[in-house]
């Protein structure tokens, strides 16, 4: 709840390109979820939106819509 909500509304968490290990692990988890009937859609964008939170591996973004495309 803390990272997902901002003063501008609900944020979306994105991994940064350099978070390869984190992204690989998430893809493994998505594969397992898909196998048990919970399909996952991944998006990629160069413009995630306003970033009220950021660390070395991820950002929380909000503000822009329809900028992402499926990967």
C-alpha positions in Angstrom: 0.0 0.0 0.0 2.8 2.4 0.8 4.6 2.1 -2.5 1.4 1.6 -4.6 -0.4 4.8 -3.6 0.8 8.3 -4.2 -0.7 11.8 -3.9 -1.6 11.5 -7.6 -3.4 8.1 -7.3 -2.3 4.5 -7.6 1.2 3.9 -8.8 2.6 1.1 -10.9 5.9 -0.6 -10.0 8.4 -1.0 -12.8 11.7 -2.8 -12.8 14.7 -0.8 -14.2 16.6 -2.5 -17.2 19.6 -3.1 -14.9 17.5 -5.3 -12.6 18.1 -8.3 -14.8 18.2 -10.8 -11.9 15.0 -9.5 -10.5 13.3 -9.5 -13.9 14.4 -13.1 -14.5 13.1 -14.2 -11.2 9.7 -12.5 -11.8 9.5 -14.2 -15.2 9.9 -17.5 -13.5 7.1 -16.6 -11.1 4.9 -15.5 -13.9 5.4 -18.8 -15.7 4.3 -20.7 -12.6 1.2 -18.5 -12.2 0.3 -19.0 -15.8 0.5 -22.7 -15.5 -2.1 -22.7 -12.7 -4.5 -20.5 -14.6 -3.4 -16.9 -13.7 -2.0 -15.4 -16.9 0.3 -12.5 -16.5 0.9 -9.6 -19.0 4.2 -7.8 -19.0 4.7 -4.3 -20.3 7.7 -2.3 -21.3 8.0 1.5 -21.7 10.6 4.2 -21.9 8.2 6.7 -20.3 6.7 5.1 -17.2 5.3 8.4 -15.8 6.0 10.5 -12.8 8.2 8.7 -10.3 7.4 9.4 -6.7 9.6 6.5 -5.5 12.8 5.0 -7.0 15.6 2.7 -5.8 18.4 0.9 -7.6 16.2 -1.7 -9.2 12.7 -0.3 -9.5 10.5 2.7 -9.7 6.9 3.5 -8.8 5.3 5.5 -11.5 2.0 7.3 -12.1 0.6 10.0 -14.2 0.9 8.8 -17.8 -1.5 6.4 -19.4 -1.3 4.1 -22.4 2.4 4.7 -22.9 3.4 1.0 -22.4 3.3 -1.8 -24.9 3.2 -5.5 -24.2 6.5 -7.4 -24.3 
